Each structure stands twice: as structure tokens, then as C-alpha cells.
Amino acid sequence: MRFLSFFLPFWYPLLPNREICMYKPSKAQIFSTPLVVYQNKNKNFTVHSDICPHQGASLSEGKLTCDRFLQCPYHGFEFNDGTFCRIPNPENPKSRPFKSRVQLPLFPCTQSKEMLFVCQNKTGLVDDTIFYPPEEYNSDFRGVDGYTKISSNYLTVCENLLDMLHISYVHSFGSVETPLPFSMNFTWCSPYHGKSTFLYKPHKNTISQKIGKVNTVKVENEFILPTNTITRVFAGKSIKTVFTRTIPISDTESILYWKIYRNFWTFPLGDALIEYLMKKTIQEDLWILKRLYTKNREGQIRTKYDKTIQEFRNSIKKYL
């Protein structure tokens, strides 16, 4: 599949809330488009092009005035929700904003508990809700989250998360002795939400063996367009769920946001251990992702174990 450089009709993650400053503009990028994010006078978020239409300055390097107008750092020109509205005049500091036909491209946005999302056209959205796994609302689970910048296209990142075969060979917790899953099946939860369920034998040193004390593990591997994935591991009564959102920065860069839920080690020290293991897993993924010939991701060999990836690709094609 060629790299997509445009929006499908869904909400896309743009920036984690912790990266957004309430008192000055923040810079973001999606599909190689530089954007600026800030709160307007109504305390609503505004997202539009970061490129000043005067002489191309980065507006996110500017500041917010007392009127919550965005002031360009180059010549001081001001914008109200992306509309050019004032040229500063020191001789008349109370000069009123004027009307202008110059309007920067705006992106509809919405904020969730951890992320700001954008879309290209809100009226054309397939689903106007922001997806969360059920563990988010289940008090039996404790979560820890983080994010990592990855030098790879977001489709490659998503497909790696849906790839069940690489685990045994790329990750230290994989089992080369028993690399193939068994009892596999795929089901559609919606036209843009697919799930594979399979069983496999875990490595003897994994959490599944040490905590769950089981010889066979059930795994649910899901995708929810545009960039969400879930990997849910059942080891006896112990459940670990890895939920991700991937931000498409450009054809060669992404940001992976992740959150891990678990119903074991539900004490603060458990957060540190889970976070350490997740970061180690990401580093192992980064090692192989840097060594992929990404233009050859759709090769000649296709197996039944690639079912989730193939349906992810097919689901995207439905909305092209």
C-alpha cells in the first residue's frame, strides 16, 4: 500500500494534552502539514496552518495577545481564529480589528482526556466519537501511558503492531521454539474495527508464565481506524491490554502514543515495571523498523498469519 498523505473520514490524534501550552501557541504536524494550536478568547482550541500568509513565518513561534489573537513573530500581524485581523500600530495601540478575506486553513478539533484530535471535514466523519477500549472505564484495571517518536510511516507502525509473527523473533519475550499461533479466527466488530483472536505458547520467562502461570495464552489483536490498535493478552485471570494511537507526522515520521492496562500489579511500583518493559519492547520494534524496506511492505508472500494486517489494509481502502 502506498503511503497515505491525506485524511480518511475519522478523527486523527494530533498532540498529547501534556504537549499543549494554554498560554502560548503550540506547534504540531500531520501528514507533513505544519499546524499551530492555541486557545481562543472563548477558551476553545483553534487549529490552523502554521505558515503566516504574509512572508511565511512560523506562527507557533509567535505569541497570544490579550485579545487571544495569534501574533506573528516576524512582523506582528495578528490573526483571530486564523483570520487576518490586525496590523499593530504603536501610535494607536487600541486600534480595532478589521475584516479581511485572508483566512488560514482551519482544522476541526476535539479534545479527549489525553489527546487533541483533528479531522479534515467534520460533516463527513464516519464516526464522531473518540475510541477508547473498555478497560479505560473498568476500575479493575490500572493504566500507565507514554509516547515515542518513530522514524517510520504511520501505516508501517500500525501494521507492526498488528503483526503476530514478528514477536517471537524481534522481542526478547518471544518464543522461537513455538513461534506460530494456533486456533486463529478473525471477526469484524464494525466496518472499520476488526479483531483477530488466537492462542500461542508463551516463553517461559514472560509475565504470562510468571504471573498467569499458564502454558497457553489467548490474544486479541484489534485495529480501529484510523490509527488505533489493541493487543489484549489473557493469561489465566491476568489480563494485559496494550492500546495505541499513532500520529501521522509525515511519510517518514510518526508519534506512537501507548497506554497499558492491567488487572495485576495494581500498585504504583507496578507502573514503573510495566513502563520499563513497554519501553524495552518499543526499542526492539524500533531496531527492526529502521531496517525495513518500507516500499516493499506488500510483498509476494501472504500467509494466514497476516490476516489482521490484510484486513487493516482492506478496511483503509474502503474509505479512500
N, C-alpha and C positions, 0 to 999 in steps of 0.2 A: 504494500500500500504506500502510495506517495505521501509525503508529509503534508498534513493539512495546515494551511496558513489562514484559516478563516473560521468563524464561529459556526457551530451546529446550534440548533434552536434549544439551548439549555443554558442554565446559569453556570458560569465558569468561576472557579476560585481565582482571586486576584492578589490579595495581600492578607496575611495573618493580622489580626487586630493589634497584636503587640508591636507590629511594624508601622502602625499609623499614629502620627502625632496629631493631637487635637488642636495645637496652637500654631502649626505651620504646615505648609503643603508637603506631601509625601510623593515620592516617585515610584512608579510601577511600570511593568511592561507585560504585554500579552500579544502573542503572535507577531513579535518584532515591532509592535506599535508602542511607542513611549507614551505613558499616561501620567497625569497628575491627579492626586486625590486630596481633598480637603473638605472641611465642614463649612457650609454657607451660613448666612445670618439666621436661618431657621434651624440650624444645627443638624441639617440633613447632609449626607455626603454627596459631593459632586465629583464626577469622574469625567475628564475630557482629555483631549490631546495635550501633551506636554510641550508642544512646539509653538512658540509665540509666532503669530501670523505677520508680525512686523519684520523682524530680522532673524528669526529662528532660534532665539534663546530658549533655554530650558526653564519653563515656568516653575517647575518644582524647586528650583534654586531661589525663587523669589520669596515673598512674604505675604501674609494676610493683613489687610488694613483694618482699622477699627470698624469699618462697614462690612468686614468679611469679604472684601473684594480681593482677588488674587493679583498682586502687583509683580510685573515682570522685573527681574533683577538687572536687565540691560538698560532699559530706558524709562522704567517706572510706569509703563502703560498698565491700566487696570482692567480686569475682567470680572463680570458678575455672572456666575454660573456659566462661564465660557463665552459670554457675550462681551465684546469690546465696549467699554462704557466710560472711560475717563483717561485724559492725559493730565498728569499733575501740573499745577500752576502755582508756584510759590507765592506769587503776588495775590492769588485768590485761593487760599487753601480750602475754602468752603464751597468751591465750585461744584455745581450739581452734576451728577452723571448725565450723559447724553445717550440718545438712542443710536444704535449702529446696526448695520446689516451683517457685520462680521461676527459670525458665530462659530466657535470651535466645535469639532465633532464631539458630541456628548454620548456617554455610555450609561444606560440604565444600570442601577446598582442596588444591592440589598445587603444587609449585614446580618450575619448569624452570630452565635455566641463566641466563635473563634476566628471568623474569616469574613472578609468583604468579597462579594461576588459581583460580577458584571455579565451583561449579555449584550447582544448587538441590537435586538429588537424585542422588547418585552411582549408586545402583542402577538408575536409569532412563537412564543415558547411552547414546547411540548408539555412541560410540567413547570408550574410556577413555584414549587416548593424546593427547599434545600434538603437533600437527603441526609439522614443520619441512621446508623444501624440501631437496632432495638436495644443494644447494650447501653447506649447513651442514656436511656431512660430507666434502666434497671438498677436498683440500689444494691443488688448483689455483686455488681461489678465495679472495679476501681480502674481508672484510666490514667495514662501518662502520655504526653504528646511532645512533638518536636517537628522540625523541618530541616531539609537538607537541599542545597543547590546541587544539581546534577548536570554535567555537560553532555546531555543527550536529549533527543526529541521526546516530547511527552508521550507519543504513541509507543515508542520503544520502552519507556519506563513502565507504562501501563501493562504492556504485553509481558514484560519481565515479571511483573507481579502476578500475572495470570498463568505463568509457565510452571507447571508442576514438575517437569522433568529435571530442571536445572538444579533443584535443591540438593540432590544427592552428590553433585559434582562441584558445585560452586560454594556451598555453605558448609561450615565446619560441623553443623549439627546434622548434616545429611548422612544417609546410609548408602554407601556404594555397594554394599553386599545385597541390599534389597531396594534398588533404585526405582522400580516400576510400581506405580499404584495399581490397585485392583478394585473390582466391583465399582466401576465408574458409570455415572449417568449425568446427563445434562438436562436442565429444565429451564423454561422461560418463566420469570416472575412478572414481566411486563415486556412490551416491545423493545425496551431499552435497558432491561435488567435481566441478566442471565446468571445461572448458578450451576456449577459442577459439584458433584459430591463423589468422593472416592475414599478408599481405605488404603493404608500403607503401613509397613512395619517400620517403626522409628529406630534411630540409632540408640544404642544402649546408654549414651551419656546425655540424652536430651531431657528437657523438662517433662515431656510426656512419660518417659520411663521413670524418672526420679520422683516426680510429684504424682502423676496419674497412675504409675505402676501398672501399665498395660503393655501388651505386646502388639496390639493393633490400634491404630489411631484413625478416627474419621475426620475428614477435612471437607469444608465447604469453601469453594473458591468462586467469588462473585464479581461481576462488573455492573456498574450503574452509570450510564452515560451522563456527562461526557467524559469524566476522568476519575470516577470513584471506583475503588476496588475493596473487597473484603476477603480476608483469609481467616477462617474460623476453624480452630483445631480443638477437637474433643478427645480428651484422654481420661476415660472414666468419668468422674464427676467434675474434673477440672476442664475449664474452657478458657482458651486464649484467642482473642479476636484482634487482628491487625486491620485497621481501617485506614485507607489512604485517599488523598486528593492530590492530583498532580496539576501544577500551574504551568501552562504552555508559554514559556518566555519567548522562545524563538525556535527555529528549526534545529538548533543545536544546544538549547539550554532549557532546563525545567527546574521547578522547585517541587520537591516531594514533601507534602505535609502528611504526617502519620500520627495515629493515636492507637495505643494498645490498651485493650480492656482485658481484665482477667478476674476470675472469681476465686483466686487463690493468692497467697502472699498479699492480702489486702491491708498491709501496714505500710507506713511511709518508706521504710527501708526497702520494701519490695519495689517501689518506684525506681529507685536508683539501680537496682539489679536489672529490672526489665529494660530500663533506658539504655544501660550499658550493652545488653545483649542485642537490642534493636540497632544501635549504632554500629556494633560489630557486624551485624547482618548486612546493613547498608553498605559498609565499606567493602564487604565481599562482593556485593552486587556491582558496586562502582568499578571494581577491578575488571570484571568481565564486560561491563557496558562500554568501558573505554576501548575495548579490543574487538568490538563488533564492527563488521562491515554493514552499516545500517541500511544501505541501499539494497542489500540482499536479504532483508528480513523475510520476505516471502519467497522462500526457496522452492526447489522441486520436490523435496521430501515433505510429506504431510502424514502424520500418524494419528491414531485415535486419541493419543495423549495431548494433542494440540487442539482438542475440541473447543475449549474455552476461548483460546486466542482466536480461532477461526470465527466463532460466533460473535466475538467482540468486533472483529473486522466487518463481518456482515451487518451487524447492528449499526455501525457507523455509516456504512454505505446506504442504508435506508434513508438517512437524513441528509445525504449530500445534495 
